[in-house]
Amino acid sequence: MSTVNEINLQLGHPLNKKCYCFLLFKYTLKKLLHVLVFLELSKLQIKRLQNMRAKEFLLSSVWQV
């Protein structure tokens, strides 16, 4: 069950504020983790592209000489 559904189910609970805050915190943390992983993967992809361009530049400059 998704966290949003869990939050909606917990709203009727007597301890709904605590549950809601906890589930919201958990959901936010999870999304933040996904964003951080995505950013890290993007950085790796950019580095790989830069390395490929650098190699292409070196190869093209070697062939021009």
DSSP file (Angstrom, degrees, kcal/mol; ACC not computed):
  #  RESIDUE AA STRUCTURE BP1 BP2  ACC     N-H-->O    O-->H-N    N-H-->O    O-->H-N    TCO  KAPPA ALPHA  PHI   PSI    X-CA   Y-CA   Z-CA
    1    1 A M              0   0    0      0, 0.0     5,-0.0     0, 0.0     2,-0.0   0.000 360.0 360.0 360.0 136.5    0.0    0.0    0.0
    2    2 A S     >  -     0   0    0      1,-0.1     4,-2.0     4,-0.0     5,-0.1  -0.298 360.0-115.8 -72.4 159.1    1.4    3.4   -0.9
    3    3 A T  H  > S+     0   0    0      1,-0.2     4,-2.7     2,-0.2     5,-0.2   0.852 114.4  57.6 -64.4 -36.0    2.2    5.9    1.8
    4    4 A V  H  > S+     0   0    0      1,-0.2     4,-2.3     2,-0.2    -1,-0.2   0.921 108.3  46.6 -61.3 -43.1   -0.4    8.3    0.6
    5    5 A N  H  > S+     0   0    0      2,-0.2     4,-2.3     1,-0.2    -1,-0.2   0.893 110.7  52.9 -64.4 -39.6   -3.1    5.7    1.1
    6    6 A E  H  X S+     0   0    0     -4,-2.0     4,-2.1     2,-0.2    -2,-0.2   0.921 109.3  49.4 -60.9 -43.3   -1.6    4.9    4.5
    7    7 A I  H  X S+     0   0    0     -4,-2.7     4,-1.0     1,-0.2    -2,-0.2   0.928 110.6  49.7 -61.2 -46.1   -1.9    8.6    5.5
    8    8 A N  H  < S+     0   0    0     -4,-2.3     3,-0.4     1,-0.2     4,-0.4   0.875 111.9  48.4 -62.7 -37.5   -5.5    8.7    4.3
    9    9 A L  H >< S+     0   0    0     -4,-2.3     3,-0.8     1,-0.2    -1,-0.2   0.864 109.2  53.4 -69.4 -35.3   -6.4    5.6    6.3
   10   10 A Q  H >< S+     0   0    0     -4,-2.1     3,-1.6     1,-0.2    -1,-0.2   0.656  86.4  82.5 -75.8 -15.6   -4.7    6.9    9.4
   11   11 A L  T 3< S+     0   0    0     -4,-1.0    -1,-0.2    -3,-0.4     5,-0.2   0.803  91.3  50.8 -61.9 -28.5   -6.7   10.2    9.4
   12   12 A G  T <  S+     0   0    0     -3,-0.8    -1,-0.3    -4,-0.4    -2,-0.2   0.569  89.5 105.5 -83.7  -7.9   -9.6    8.5   11.1
   13   13 A H  S X  S-     0   0    0     -3,-1.6     3,-1.6    -4,-0.2     4,-0.1  -0.420  79.5-123.7 -72.8 144.5   -7.3    7.1   13.8
   14   14 A P  T 3  S+     0   0    0      0, 0.0     3,-0.3     0, 0.0    -1,-0.1   0.841 115.3  47.1 -57.9 -33.1   -7.5    8.7   17.3
   15   15 A L  T 3> S+     0   0    0      1,-0.2     4,-2.6     2,-0.1     3,-0.3  -0.085  76.4 136.6 -96.2  35.5   -3.7    9.4   17.2
   16   16 A N  H <>  +     0   0    0     -3,-1.6     4,-3.1     1,-0.2     5,-0.2   0.807  64.1  54.9 -58.6 -34.0   -4.1   10.8   13.7
   17   17 A K  H  > S+     0   0    0     -3,-0.3     4,-2.6     2,-0.2    -1,-0.2   0.944 112.9  41.6 -65.8 -45.5   -1.8   13.8   14.2
   18   18 A K  H  > S+     0   0    0     -3,-0.3     4,-2.6     2,-0.2    -2,-0.2   0.939 119.2  44.9 -65.0 -46.4    1.1   11.6   15.4
   19   19 A C  H  X S+     0   0    0     -4,-2.6     4,-3.1     2,-0.2     5,-0.3   0.922 114.0  49.6 -63.1 -44.5    0.5    9.0   12.7
   20   20 A Y  H  X S+     0   0    0     -4,-3.1     4,-2.7    -5,-0.3     5,-0.2   0.927 112.6  47.0 -61.7 -45.7    0.0   11.6   10.0
   21   21 A C  H  X S+     0   0    0     -4,-2.6     4,-2.5    -5,-0.2    -1,-0.2   0.923 114.7  47.0 -63.1 -43.5    3.2   13.4   11.0
   22   22 A F  H  X S+     0   0    0     -4,-2.6     4,-2.8     2,-0.2    -2,-0.2   0.942 115.2  44.5 -63.6 -47.5    5.2   10.2   11.1
   23   23 A L  H  X S+     0   0    0     -4,-3.1     4,-2.8     2,-0.2    -2,-0.2   0.887 113.9  50.2 -66.2 -38.0    3.9    8.9    7.8
   24   24 A L  H  X S+     0   0    0     -4,-2.7     4,-2.7    -5,-0.3    -1,-0.2   0.913 112.0  48.2 -64.5 -41.8    4.4   12.3    6.2
   25   25 A F  H  X S+     0   0    0     -4,-2.5     4,-2.7    -5,-0.2    -2,-0.2   0.926 113.2  47.7 -61.7 -46.0    8.0   12.4    7.5
   26   26 A K  H  X S+     0   0    0     -4,-2.8     4,-2.3     2,-0.2    -2,-0.2   0.918 113.4  47.6 -61.9 -45.2    8.6    8.9    6.3
   27   27 A Y  H  X S+     0   0    0     -4,-2.8     4,-2.4     2,-0.2    -2,-0.2   0.912 113.3  47.9 -62.8 -44.2    7.1    9.7    2.9
   28   28 A T  H  X S+     0   0    0     -4,-2.7     4,-2.7     2,-0.2    -2,-0.2   0.906 111.6  50.2 -64.5 -42.5    9.2   12.9    2.6
   29   29 A L  H  X S+     0   0    0     -4,-2.7     4,-2.4     2,-0.2    -1,-0.2   0.908 110.5  50.2 -62.0 -41.8   12.3   11.1    3.6
   30   30 A K  H  X S+     0   0    0     -4,-2.3     4,-2.1     2,-0.2    -2,-0.2   0.925 112.5  46.0 -62.6 -45.8   11.7    8.5    1.0
   31   31 A K  H  X S+     0   0    0     -4,-2.4     4,-2.3     2,-0.2    -2,-0.2   0.896 111.6  52.4 -65.0 -39.6   11.1   11.0   -1.7
   32   32 A L  H  X S+     0   0    0     -4,-2.7     4,-2.6     1,-0.2    -1,-0.2   0.900 108.2  51.3 -62.3 -41.2   14.2   13.0   -0.7
   33   33 A L  H  X S+     0   0    0     -4,-2.4     4,-2.5     2,-0.2    -1,-0.2   0.909 108.9  50.8 -62.5 -42.2   16.3    9.8   -0.9
   34   34 A H  H  X S+     0   0    0     -4,-2.1     4,-2.5     1,-0.2    -2,-0.2   0.908 110.7  49.2 -61.1 -42.2   15.0    9.2   -4.4
   35   35 A V  H  X S+     0   0    0     -4,-2.3     4,-2.7     2,-0.2    -2,-0.2   0.920 111.1  49.4 -63.9 -43.9   15.9   12.7   -5.4
   36   36 A L  H  X S+     0   0    0     -4,-2.6     4,-2.4     2,-0.2    -2,-0.2   0.908 111.8  48.2 -63.3 -41.9   19.4   12.3   -3.9
   37   37 A V  H  X S+     0   0    0     -4,-2.5     4,-2.5     2,-0.2    -1,-0.2   0.920 111.9  50.0 -63.1 -43.6   20.0    9.0   -5.7
   38   38 A F  H  X S+     0   0    0     -4,-2.5     4,-2.3     1,-0.2    -2,-0.2   0.914 111.3  48.6 -61.0 -43.8   18.7   10.6   -9.0
   39   39 A L  H  X S+     0   0    0     -4,-2.7     4,-2.4     2,-0.2    -1,-0.2   0.896 111.1  50.2 -63.8 -40.3   21.1   13.5   -8.6
   40   40 A E  H  X S+     0   0    0     -4,-2.4     4,-2.1     2,-0.2    -2,-0.2   0.919 111.5  47.7 -64.8 -43.1   24.0   11.2   -7.8
   41   41 A L  H  X S+     0   0    0     -4,-2.5     4,-2.3     1,-0.2    -1,-0.2   0.879 110.8  52.5 -64.7 -37.1   23.3    9.1  -10.9
   42   42 A S  H  X S+     0   0    0     -4,-2.3     4,-2.5     2,-0.2    -2,-0.2   0.908 107.8  51.2 -64.3 -41.6   23.0   12.3  -13.0
   43   43 A K  H  X S+     0   0    0     -4,-2.4     4,-2.5     1,-0.2    -2,-0.2   0.916 110.4  48.9 -61.6 -42.6   26.4   13.5  -11.7
   44   44 A L  H  X S+     0   0    0     -4,-2.1     4,-2.3     1,-0.2    -1,-0.2   0.904 111.1  50.3 -62.9 -40.7   27.9   10.2  -12.7
   45   45 A Q  H  X S+     0   0    0     -4,-2.3     4,-2.3     2,-0.2    -2,-0.2   0.905 110.6  49.2 -64.0 -41.9   26.3   10.4  -16.2
   46   46 A I  H  X S+     0   0    0     -4,-2.5     4,-2.7     2,-0.2    -2,-0.2   0.911 110.8  50.0 -64.3 -43.2   27.6   13.9  -16.7
   47   47 A K  H  X S+     0   0    0     -4,-2.5     4,-2.6     1,-0.2    -1,-0.2   0.908 110.3  50.7 -61.2 -41.2   31.1   12.8  -15.6
   48   48 A R  H  X S+     0   0    0     -4,-2.3     4,-2.3     2,-0.2    -2,-0.2   0.917 111.1  47.9 -63.8 -42.5   30.9    9.9  -18.1
   49   49 A L  H  X S+     0   0    0     -4,-2.3     4,-2.6     2,-0.2    -2,-0.2   0.909 111.4  50.6 -63.6 -41.7   29.9   12.3  -20.9
   50   50 A Q  H  X S+     0   0    0     -4,-2.7     4,-2.5     1,-0.2    -2,-0.2   0.908 110.4  49.7 -62.8 -41.6   32.7   14.7  -20.1
   51   51 A N  H  X S+     0   0    0     -4,-2.6     4,-2.4     2,-0.2    -1,-0.2   0.902 110.9  49.7 -63.1 -40.7   35.2   11.9  -20.1
   52   52 A M  H  X S+     0   0    0     -4,-2.3     4,-2.5     2,-0.2    -2,-0.2   0.917 112.0  47.7 -64.3 -42.9   33.9   10.7  -23.5
   53   53 A R  H  X S+     0   0    0     -4,-2.6     4,-2.6     2,-0.2    -2,-0.2   0.893 110.9  51.7 -64.8 -39.6   34.1   14.2  -24.9
   54   54 A A  H  X S+     0   0    0     -4,-2.5     4,-2.5     2,-0.2    -1,-0.2   0.917 111.2  47.4 -63.1 -42.9   37.6   14.6  -23.5
   55   55 A K  H  X S+     0   0    0     -4,-2.4     4,-2.9     2,-0.2    -2,-0.2   0.919 112.0  49.8 -64.0 -43.3   38.7   11.3  -25.2
   56   56 A E  H  X S+     0   0    0     -4,-2.5     4,-2.7     1,-0.2    -2,-0.2   0.906 111.3  49.6 -61.6 -41.3   37.1   12.3  -28.5
   57   57 A F  H  X S+     0   0    0     -4,-2.6     4,-2.4     2,-0.2    -2,-0.2   0.926 112.3  47.2 -63.2 -45.3   38.9   15.7  -28.3
   58   58 A L  H  X S+     0   0    0     -4,-2.5     4,-2.0     2,-0.2    -2,-0.2   0.921 113.6  47.9 -63.4 -43.3   42.2   14.0  -27.6
   59   59 A L  H  X S+     0   0    0     -4,-2.9     4,-2.2     1,-0.2    -2,-0.2   0.917 112.7  48.2 -63.8 -42.6   41.7   11.5  -30.4
   60   60 A S  H  X S+     0   0    0     -4,-2.7     4,-1.5     1,-0.2    -1,-0.2   0.881 111.8  49.7 -67.1 -36.5   40.7   14.2  -32.9
   61   61 A S  H  X S+     0   0    0     -4,-2.4     4,-1.0     2,-0.2    -1,-0.2   0.845 110.2  51.2 -71.0 -31.8   43.7   16.3  -31.9
   62   62 A V  H  < S+     0   0    0     -4,-2.0     3,-0.3     1,-0.2    -2,-0.2   0.910 110.7  48.2 -68.5 -41.4   46.0   13.3  -32.4
   63   63 A W  H  < S+     0   0    0     -4,-2.2    -2,-0.2     1,-0.2    -1,-0.2   0.799 107.0  57.0 -70.3 -27.5   44.6   12.6  -35.8
   64   64 A Q  H  <        0   0    0     -4,-1.5    -1,-0.2     1,-0.2    -2,-0.2   0.803 360.0 360.0 -73.0 -27.8   44.9   16.2  -36.9
   65   65 A V     <        0   0    0     -4,-1.0    -1,-0.2    -3,-0.3    -2,-0.2   0.496 360.0 360.0 -72.7 360.0   48.7   16.3  -36.2
